[in-house]
């Protein structure tokens, strides 16, 4: 496979994987069919030379996105007086940042997972109550604050106390 062909394939696959454009648009720009684009993507999973070239293209695209994001952020910060809520530069900054995250393999959103009723939630709830009490809240007020501030921790605390009450009644 020629070096230019590898480069074209790698650029197309990197753009596809990063969600830079729709698959149809990437295929059209590369003058290939959509099926060929997906075949190249599959091939990158088995062809070491192509996989390495895709990684290089991802890094190049990531560097460009990072530079573009920095430029947009600088422009926004220098023109704070003229920035409005409907400023398109802010939207573009978000899109560019999202593409940069995709290219660098970083998550584009932060998610937190909690398992209700788990021992960790119960420990966390008790720690929160202690924190409220250290701040001068009565135990009853601390529970009320927990209910308002973190309903999930409050439910974990209620579940644990309900389970403990049921266990005490069966002895």
CNS distance restraints for C-alpha pairs under 8 A (distance, minus, plus):
assign (resid   1 and name CA) (resid   5 and name CA) 6.50 0.50 0.50
assign (resid   1 and name CA) (resid   6 and name CA) 6.67 0.50 0.50
assign (resid   2 and name CA) (resid   6 and name CA) 6.26 0.50 0.50
assign (resid   3 and name CA) (resid   7 and name CA) 6.14 0.50 0.50
assign (resid   4 and name CA) (resid   8 and name CA) 6.11 0.50 0.50
assign (resid   5 and name CA) (resid   9 and name CA) 6.12 0.50 0.50
assign (resid   6 and name CA) (resid  10 and name CA) 5.93 0.50 0.50
assign (resid   6 and name CA) (resid  50 and name CA) 6.22 0.50 0.50
assign (resid   6 and name CA) (resid  53 and name CA) 7.06 0.50 0.50
assign (resid   7 and name CA) (resid  11 and name CA) 6.03 0.50 0.50
assign (resid   7 and name CA) (resid  53 and name CA) 6.74 0.50 0.50
assign (resid   8 and name CA) (resid  12 and name CA) 6.18 0.50 0.50
assign (resid   8 and name CA) (resid  30 and name CA) 7.32 0.50 0.50
assign (resid   9 and name CA) (resid  13 and name CA) 6.08 0.50 0.50
assign (resid   9 and name CA) (resid  37 and name CA) 7.95 0.50 0.50
assign (resid   9 and name CA) (resid  40 and name CA) 6.45 0.50 0.50
assign (resid   9 and name CA) (resid  50 and name CA) 7.60 0.50 0.50
assign (resid   9 and name CA) (resid  54 and name CA) 7.86 0.50 0.50
assign (resid  10 and name CA) (resid  14 and name CA) 5.95 0.50 0.50
assign (resid  10 and name CA) (resid  50 and name CA) 6.32 0.50 0.50
assign (resid  10 and name CA) (resid  51 and name CA) 7.59 0.50 0.50
assign (resid  10 and name CA) (resid  53 and name CA) 5.49 0.50 0.50
assign (resid  10 and name CA) (resid  54 and name CA) 4.25 0.50 0.50
assign (resid  10 and name CA) (resid  55 and name CA) 7.94 0.50 0.50
assign (resid  10 and name CA) (resid  57 and name CA) 6.37 0.50 0.50
assign (resid  11 and name CA) (resid  15 and name CA) 6.10 0.50 0.50
assign (resid  11 and name CA) (resid  54 and name CA) 6.49 0.50 0.50
assign (resid  11 and name CA) (resid  57 and name CA) 5.68 0.50 0.50
assign (resid  11 and name CA) (resid  58 and name CA) 7.79 0.50 0.50
assign (resid  12 and name CA) (resid  16 and name CA) 6.16 0.50 0.50
assign (resid  12 and name CA) (resid  26 and name CA) 6.41 0.50 0.50
assign (resid  12 and name CA) (resid  27 and name CA) 7.55 0.50 0.50
assign (resid  12 and name CA) (resid  30 and name CA) 7.07 0.50 0.50
assign (resid  12 and name CA) (resid  37 and name CA) 7.16 0.50 0.50
assign (resid  13 and name CA) (resid  17 and name CA) 6.07 0.50 0.50
assign (resid  13 and name CA) (resid  37 and name CA) 7.09 0.50 0.50
assign (resid  13 and name CA) (resid  40 and name CA) 6.77 0.50 0.50
assign (resid  13 and name CA) (resid  41 and name CA) 5.50 0.50 0.50
assign (resid  13 and name CA) (resid  44 and name CA) 7.94 0.50 0.50
assign (resid  13 and name CA) (resid  54 and name CA) 6.59 0.50 0.50
assign (resid  14 and name CA) (resid  18 and name CA) 6.12 0.50 0.50
assign (resid  14 and name CA) (resid  54 and name CA) 5.57 0.50 0.50
assign (resid  14 and name CA) (resid  55 and name CA) 7.46 0.50 0.50
assign (resid  14 and name CA) (resid  57 and name CA) 6.22 0.50 0.50
assign (resid  14 and name CA) (resid  58 and name CA) 5.42 0.50 0.50
assign (resid  14 and name CA) (resid 103 and name CA) 7.90 0.50 0.50
assign (resid  15 and name CA) (resid  19 and name CA) 6.09 0.50 0.50
assign (resid  15 and name CA) (resid  20 and name CA) 5.10 0.50 0.50
assign (resid  15 and name CA) (resid  21 and name CA) 6.95 0.50 0.50
assign (resid  15 and name CA) (resid  26 and name CA) 7.36 0.50 0.50
assign (resid  15 and name CA) (resid  58 and name CA) 7.71 0.50 0.50
assign (resid  16 and name CA) (resid  20 and name CA) 6.30 0.50 0.50
assign (resid  16 and name CA) (resid  21 and name CA) 6.85 0.50 0.50
assign (resid  16 and name CA) (resid  22 and name CA) 7.36 0.50 0.50
assign (resid  16 and name CA) (resid  23 and name CA) 6.20 0.50 0.50
assign (resid  16 and name CA) (resid  26 and name CA) 7.08 0.50 0.50
assign (resid  17 and name CA) (resid 103 and name CA) 7.87 0.50 0.50
assign (resid  18 and name CA) (resid  99 and name CA) 6.28 0.50 0.50
assign (resid  18 and name CA) (resid 102 and name CA) 5.25 0.50 0.50
assign (resid  18 and name CA) (resid 103 and name CA) 5.38 0.50 0.50
assign (resid  19 and name CA) (resid  99 and name CA) 7.14 0.50 0.50
assign (resid  19 and name CA) (resid 102 and name CA) 7.74 0.50 0.50
assign (resid  20 and name CA) (resid  99 and name CA) 6.67 0.50 0.50
assign (resid  21 and name CA) (resid  25 and name CA) 6.23 0.50 0.50
assign (resid  21 and name CA) (resid  26 and name CA) 6.27 0.50 0.50
assign (resid  22 and name CA) (resid  26 and name CA) 6.37 0.50 0.50
assign (resid  23 and name CA) (resid  27 and name CA) 6.09 0.50 0.50
assign (resid  23 and name CA) (resid  34 and name CA) 6.49 0.50 0.50
assign (resid  23 and name CA) (resid  37 and name CA) 7.67 0.50 0.50
assign (resid  24 and name CA) (resid  28 and name CA) 6.09 0.50 0.50
assign (resid  24 and name CA) (resid  33 and name CA) 7.87 0.50 0.50
assign (resid  24 and name CA) (resid  34 and name CA) 5.81 0.50 0.50
assign (resid  25 and name CA) (resid  29 and name CA) 6.14 0.50 0.50
assign (resid  26 and name CA) (resid  30 and name CA) 6.21 0.50 0.50
assign (resid  27 and name CA) (resid  31 and name CA) 5.96 0.50 0.50
assign (resid  27 and name CA) (resid  32 and name CA) 5.08 0.50 0.50
assign (resid  27 and name CA) (resid  33 and name CA) 5.61 0.50 0.50
assign (resid  27 and name CA) (resid  34 and name CA) 5.35 0.50 0.50
assign (resid  27 and name CA) (resid  36 and name CA) 7.92 0.50 0.50
assign (resid  27 and name CA) (resid  37 and name CA) 6.10 0.50 0.50
assign (resid  28 and name CA) (resid  32 and name CA) 6.08 0.50 0.50
assign (resid  28 and name CA) (resid  33 and name CA) 7.14 0.50 0.50
assign (resid  32 and name CA) (resid  36 and name CA) 6.30 0.50 0.50
assign (resid  32 and name CA) (resid  37 and name CA) 6.99 0.50 0.50
assign (resid  33 and name CA) (resid  37 and name CA) 6.46 0.50 0.50
assign (resid  34 and name CA) (resid  38 and name CA) 6.45 0.50 0.50
assign (resid  35 and name CA) (resid  39 and name CA) 6.13 0.50 0.50
assign (resid  36 and name CA) (resid  40 and name CA) 6.16 0.50 0.50
assign (resid  37 and name CA) (resid  41 and name CA) 6.36 0.50 0.50
assign (resid  38 and name CA) (resid  42 and name CA) 6.28 0.50 0.50
assign (resid  39 and name CA) (resid  43 and name CA) 6.07 0.50 0.50
assign (resid  40 and name CA) (resid  44 and name CA) 6.17 0.50 0.50
assign (resid  41 and name CA) (resid  45 and name CA) 6.99 0.50 0.50
assign (resid  42 and name CA) (resid  46 and name CA) 7.21 0.50 0.50
assign (resid  43 and name CA) (resid  47 and name CA) 5.73 0.50 0.50
assign (resid  43 and name CA) (resid  50 and name CA) 7.57 0.50 0.50
assign (resid  44 and name CA) (resid  48 and name CA) 7.08 0.50 0.50
assign (resid  44 and name CA) (resid  50 and name CA) 5.27 0.50 0.50
assign (resid  44 and name CA) (resid  51 and name CA) 4.68 0.50 0.50
assign (resid  44 and name CA) (resid  54 and name CA) 7.49 0.50 0.50
assign (resid  45 and name CA) (resid  51 and name CA) 6.48 0.50 0.50
assign (resid  46 and name CA) (resid  51 and name CA) 7.65 0.50 0.50
assign (resid  47 and name CA) (resid  51 and name CA) 6.08 0.50 0.50
assign (resid  48 and name CA) (resid  52 and name CA) 6.11 0.50 0.50
assign (resid  49 and name CA) (resid  53 and name CA) 6.28 0.50 0.50
assign (resid  50 and name CA) (resid  54 and name CA) 6.08 0.50 0.50
assign (resid  51 and name CA) (resid  55 and name CA) 6.30 0.50 0.50
assign (resid  52 and name CA) (resid  56 and name CA) 6.34 0.50 0.50
assign (resid  53 and name CA) (resid  57 and name CA) 6.24 0.50 0.50
assign (resid  54 and name CA) (resid  58 and name CA) 6.09 0.50 0.50
assign (resid  55 and name CA) (resid  59 and name CA) 6.26 0.50 0.50
assign (resid  56 and name CA) (resid  60 and name CA) 6.23 0.50 0.50
assign (resid  57 and name CA) (resid  61 and name CA) 6.03 0.50 0.50
assign (resid  58 and name CA) (resid  62 and name CA) 5.94 0.50 0.50
assign (resid  58 and name CA) (resid 103 and name CA) 5.63 0.50 0.50
assign (resid  58 and name CA) (resid 104 and name CA) 7.46 0.50 0.50
assign (resid  59 and name CA) (resid  63 and name CA) 6.12 0.50 0.50
assign (resid  59 and name CA) (resid 103 and name CA) 7.11 0.50 0.50
assign (resid  59 and name CA) (resid 104 and name CA) 7.26 0.50 0.50
assign (resid  60 and name CA) (resid  64 and name CA) 6.33 0.50 0.50
assign (resid  61 and name CA) (resid  65 and name CA) 6.13 0.50 0.50
assign (resid  61 and name CA) (resid 100 and name CA) 7.77 0.50 0.50
assign (resid  61 and name CA) (resid 103 and name CA) 7.16 0.50 0.50
assign (resid  62 and name CA) (resid  66 and name CA) 6.02 0.50 0.50
assign (resid  62 and name CA) (resid  99 and name CA) 7.73 0.50 0.50
assign (resid  62 and name CA) (resid 100 and name CA) 5.10 0.50 0.50
assign (resid  62 and name CA) (resid 101 and name CA) 7.93 0.50 0.50
assign (resid  62 and name CA) (resid 103 and name CA) 5.46 0.50 0.50
assign (resid  62 and name CA) (resid 104 and name CA) 6.40 0.50 0.50
assign (resid  63 and name CA) (resid  67 and name CA) 6.13 0.50 0.50
assign (resid  63 and name CA) (resid 100 and name CA) 7.89 0.50 0.50
assign (resid  64 and name CA) (resid  68 and name CA) 6.04 0.50 0.50
assign (resid  65 and name CA) (resid  69 and name CA) 5.98 0.50 0.50
assign (resid  65 and name CA) (resid  96 and name CA) 5.89 0.50 0.50
assign (resid  65 and name CA) (resid  97 and name CA) 7.04 0.50 0.50
assign (resid  65 and name CA) (resid  99 and name CA) 7.02 0.50 0.50
assign (resid  65 and name CA) (resid 100 and name CA) 5.36 0.50 0.50
assign (resid  66 and name CA) (resid  70 and name CA) 6.15 0.50 0.50
assign (resid  66 and name CA) (resid  96 and name CA) 7.76 0.50 0.50
assign (resid  66 and name CA) (resid  97 and name CA) 7.21 0.50 0.50
assign (resid  66 and name CA) (resid 100 and name CA) 6.20 0.50 0.50
assign (resid  67 and name CA) (resid  71 and name CA) 6.22 0.50 0.50
assign (resid  68 and name CA) (resid  72 and name CA) 6.23 0.50 0.50
assign (resid  68 and name CA) (resid  96 and name CA) 7.30 0.50 0.50
assign (resid  69 and name CA) (resid  73 and name CA) 6.04 0.50 0.50
assign (resid  69 and name CA) (resid  93 and name CA) 5.64 0.50 0.50
assign (resid  69 and name CA) (resid  96 and name CA) 5.99 0.50 0.50
assign (resid  69 and name CA) (resid  97 and name CA) 6.24 0.50 0.50
assign (resid  70 and name CA) (resid  74 and name CA) 6.05 0.50 0.50
assign (resid  71 and name CA) (resid  75 and name CA) 6.18 0.50 0.50
assign (resid  72 and name CA) (resid  76 and name CA) 6.14 0.50 0.50
assign (resid  72 and name CA) (resid  89 and name CA) 6.67 0.50 0.50
assign (resid  72 and name CA) (resid  90 and name CA) 7.97 0.50 0.50
assign (resid  72 and name CA) (resid  93 and name CA) 6.20 0.50 0.50
assign (resid  73 and name CA) (resid  77 and name CA) 6.09 0.50 0.50
assign (resid  73 and name CA) (resid  93 and name CA) 6.98 0.50 0.50
assign (resid  74 and name CA) (resid  78 and name CA) 6.08 0.50 0.50
assign (resid  75 and name CA) (resid  79 and name CA) 6.22 0.50 0.50
assign (resid  76 and name CA) (resid  80 and name CA) 6.10 0.50 0.50
assign (resid  76 and name CA) (resid  83 and name CA) 7.03 0.50 0.50
assign (resid  76 and name CA) (resid  89 and name CA) 7.23 0.50 0.50
assign (resid  76 and name CA) (resid  90 and name CA) 7.58 0.50 0.50
assign (resid  79 and name CA) (resid  83 and name CA) 6.41 0.50 0.50
assign (resid  83 and name CA) (resid  87 and name CA) 6.16 0.50 0.50
assign (resid  87 and name CA) (resid  91 and name CA) 7.22 0.50 0.50
assign (resid  88 and name CA) (resid  92 and name CA) 6.18 0.50 0.50
assign (resid  89 and name CA) (resid  93 and name CA) 5.98 0.50 0.50
assign (resid  90 and name CA) (resid  94 and name CA) 6.33 0.50 0.50
assign (resid  91 and name CA) (resid  95 and name CA) 6.34 0.50 0.50
assign (resid  92 and name CA) (resid  96 and name CA) 6.01 0.50 0.50
assign (resid  93 and name CA) (resid  97 and name CA) 5.99 0.50 0.50
assign (resid  94 and name CA) (resid  98 and name CA) 6.10 0.50 0.50
assign (resid  95 and name CA) (resid  99 and name CA) 6.27 0.50 0.50
assign (resid  96 and name CA) (resid 100 and name CA) 6.15 0.50 0.50
assign (resid  97 and name CA) (resid 101 and name CA) 6.17 0.50 0.50
assign (resid  98 and name CA) (resid 102 and name CA) 6.26 0.50 0.50
assign (resid  98 and name CA) (resid 108 and name CA) 6.00 0.50 0.50
assign (resid  99 and name CA) (resid 103 and name CA) 6.14 0.50 0.50
assign (resid 100 and name CA) (resid 104 and name CA) 6.19 0.50 0.50
assign (resid 101 and name CA) (resid 105 and name CA) 6.05 0.50 0.50
assign (resid 101 and name CA) (resid 106 and name CA) 4.94 0.50 0.50
assign (resid 101 and name CA) (resid 107 and name CA) 6.46 0.50 0.50
assign (resid 101 and name CA) (resid 108 and name CA) 5.98 0.50 0.50
assign (resid 102 and name CA) (resid 106 and name CA) 6.05 0.50 0.50
assign (resid 102 and name CA) (resid 107 and name CA) 7.12 0.50 0.50
assign (resid 102 and name CA) (resid 108 and name CA) 7.02 0.50 0.50
assign (resid 114 and name CA) (resid 121 and name CA) 7.48 0.50 0.50
assign (resid 115 and name CA) (resid 121 and name CA) 7.47 0.50 0.50
assign (resid 116 and name CA) (resid 121 and name CA) 6.85 0.50 0.50
assign (resid 116 and name CA) (resid 152 and name CA) 7.02 0.50 0.50
assign (resid 116 and name CA) (resid 155 and name CA) 7.72 0.50 0.50
assign (resid 116 and name CA) (resid 156 and name CA) 6.10 0.50 0.50
assign (resid 117 and name CA) (resid 121 and name CA) 6.44 0.50 0.50
assign (resid 117 and name CA) (resid 122 and name CA) 6.93 0.50 0.50
assign (resid 117 and name CA) (resid 155 and name CA) 7.70 0.50 0.50
assign (resid 117 and name CA) (resid 156 and name CA) 4.83 0.50 0.50
assign (resid 117 and name CA) (resid 157 and name CA) 7.98 0.50 0.50
assign (resid 117 and name CA) (resid 159 and name CA) 6.52 0.50 0.50
assign (resid 117 and name CA) (resid 160 and name CA) 7.14 0.50 0.50
assign (resid 118 and name CA) (resid 122 and name CA) 6.49 0.50 0.50
assign (resid 118 and name CA) (resid 156 and name CA) 7.42 0.50 0.50
assign (resid 119 and name CA) (resid 123 and name CA) 6.15 0.50 0.50
assign (resid 120 and name CA) (resid 124 and name CA) 6.05 0.50 0.50
assign (resid 121 and name CA) (resid 125 and name CA) 5.99 0.50 0.50
assign (resid 121 and name CA) (resid 153 and name CA) 6.07 0.50 0.50
assign (resid 121 and name CA) (resid 156 and name CA) 6.17 0.50 0.50
assign (resid 122 and name CA) (resid 126 and name CA) 6.19 0.50 0.50
assign (resid 122 and name CA) (resid 153 and name CA) 6.99 0.50 0.50
assign (resid 122 and name CA) (resid 156 and name CA) 5.67 0.50 0.50
assign (resid 122 and name CA) (resid 157 and name CA) 5.81 0.50 0.50
assign (resid 122 and name CA) (resid 160 and name CA) 7.23 0.50 0.50
assign (resid 123 and name CA) (resid 127 and name CA) 6.17 0.50 0.50
assign (resid 124 and name CA) (resid 128 and name CA) 6.17 0.50 0.50
assign (resid 124 and name CA) (resid 153 and name CA) 7.16 0.50 0.50
assign (resid 125 and name CA) (resid 129 and name CA) 6.29 0.50 0.50
assign (resid 125 and name CA) (resid 146 and name CA) 7.80 0.50 0.50
assign (resid 125 and name CA) (resid 153 and name CA) 5.09 0.50 0.50
assign (resid 125 and name CA) (resid 154 and name CA) 6.75 0.50 0.50
assign (resid 125 and name CA) (resid 156 and name CA) 7.24 0.50 0.50
assign (resid 125 and name CA) (resid 157 and name CA) 6.29 0.50 0.50
assign (resid 126 and name CA) (resid 130 and name CA) 6.27 0.50 0.50
assign (resid 126 and name CA) (resid 157 and name CA) 7.61 0.50 0.50
assign (resid 127 and name CA) (resid 131 and name CA) 6.21 0.50 0.50
assign (resid 128 and name CA) (resid 132 and name CA) 6.31 0.50 0.50
assign (resid 128 and name CA) (resid 146 and name CA) 7.22 0.50 0.50
assign (resid 129 and name CA) (resid 133 and name CA) 6.19 0.50 0.50
assign (resid 129 and name CA) (resid 139 and name CA) 7.49 0.50 0.50
assign (resid 129 and name CA) (resid 142 and name CA) 5.59 0.50 0.50
assign (resid 129 and name CA) (resid 143 and name CA) 6.57 0.50 0.50
assign (resid 129 and name CA) (resid 146 and name CA) 7.03 0.50 0.50
assign (resid 130 and name CA) (resid 134 and name CA) 6.08 0.50 0.50
assign (resid 131 and name CA) (resid 135 and name CA) 6.36 0.50 0.50
assign (resid 132 and name CA) (resid 136 and name CA) 6.69 0.50 0.50
assign (resid 132 and name CA) (resid 137 and name CA) 5.63 0.50 0.50
assign (resid 132 and name CA) (resid 142 and name CA) 5.33 0.50 0.50
assign (resid 132 and name CA) (resid 145 and name CA) 7.84 0.50 0.50
assign (resid 133 and name CA) (resid 137 and name CA) 4.68 0.50 0.50
assign (resid 133 and name CA) (resid 138 and name CA) 6.07 0.50 0.50
assign (resid 133 and name CA) (resid 139 and name CA) 6.42 0.50 0.50
assign (resid 133 and name CA) (resid 142 and name CA) 6.25 0.50 0.50
assign (resid 137 and name CA) (resid 141 and name CA) 5.66 0.50 0.50
assign (resid 137 and name CA) (resid 142 and name CA) 5.56 0.50 0.50
assign (resid 138 and name CA) (resid 142 and name CA) 6.00 0.50 0.50
assign (resid 139 and name CA) (resid 143 and name CA) 6.32 0.50 0.50
assign (resid 140 and name CA) (resid 144 and name CA) 6.37 0.50 0.50
assign (resid 141 and name CA) (resid 145 and name CA) 6.12 0.50 0.50
assign (resid 142 and name CA) (resid 146 and name CA) 6.16 0.50 0.50
assign (resid 143 and name CA) (resid 147 and name CA) 6.18 0.50 0.50
assign (resid 143 and name CA) (resid 154 and name CA) 7.47 0.50 0.50
assign (resid 144 and name CA) (resid 148 and name CA) 6.40 0.50 0.50
assign (resid 145 and name CA) (resid 149 and name CA) 5.87 0.50 0.50
assign (resid 146 and name CA) (resid 150 and name CA) 5.48 0.50 0.50
assign (resid 146 and name CA) (resid 151 and name CA) 6.86 0.50 0.50
assign (resid 146 and name CA) (resid 153 and name CA) 7.17 0.50 0.50
assign (resid 146 and name CA) (resid 154 and name CA) 5.83 0.50 0.50
assign (resid 147 and name CA) (resid 151 and name CA) 4.94 0.50 0.50
assign (resid 147 and name CA) (resid 153 and name CA) 7.64 0.50 0.50
assign (resid 147 and name CA) (resid 154 and name CA) 5.06 0.50 0.50
assign (resid 147 and name CA) (resid 155 and name CA) 7.96 0.50 0.50
assign (resid 150 and name CA) (resid 154 and name CA) 6.34 0.50 0.50
assign (resid 151 and name CA) (resid 155 and name CA) 6.09 0.50 0.50
assign (resid 152 and name CA) (resid 156 and name CA) 6.28 0.50 0.50
assign (resid 153 and name CA) (resid 157 and name CA) 6.23 0.50 0.50
assign (resid 154 and name CA) (resid 158 and name CA) 6.24 0.50 0.50
assign (resid 155 and name CA) (resid 159 and name CA) 5.97 0.50 0.50
assign (resid 156 and name CA) (resid 160 and name CA) 6.13 0.50 0.50
assign (resid 157 and name CA) (resid 161 and name CA) 6.20 0.50 0.50
assign (resid 158 and name CA) (resid 162 and name CA) 5.94 0.50 0.50
assign (resid 159 and name CA) (resid 163 and name CA) 6.01 0.50 0.50
assign (resid 160 and name CA) (resid 164 and name CA) 6.07 0.50 0.50
assign (resid 161 and name CA) (resid 165 and name CA) 6.06 0.50 0.50
assign (resid 162 and name CA) (resid 166 and name CA) 6.25 0.50 0.50
assign (resid 163 and name CA) (resid 167 and name CA) 6.14 0.50 0.50
assign (resid 164 and name CA) (resid 168 and name CA) 6.14 0.50 0.50
assign (resid 165 and name CA) (resid 169 and name CA) 6.39 0.50 0.50
assign (resid 166 and name CA) (resid 170 and name CA) 6.62 0.50 0.50
assign (resid 167 and name CA) (resid 171 and name CA) 6.89 0.50 0.50
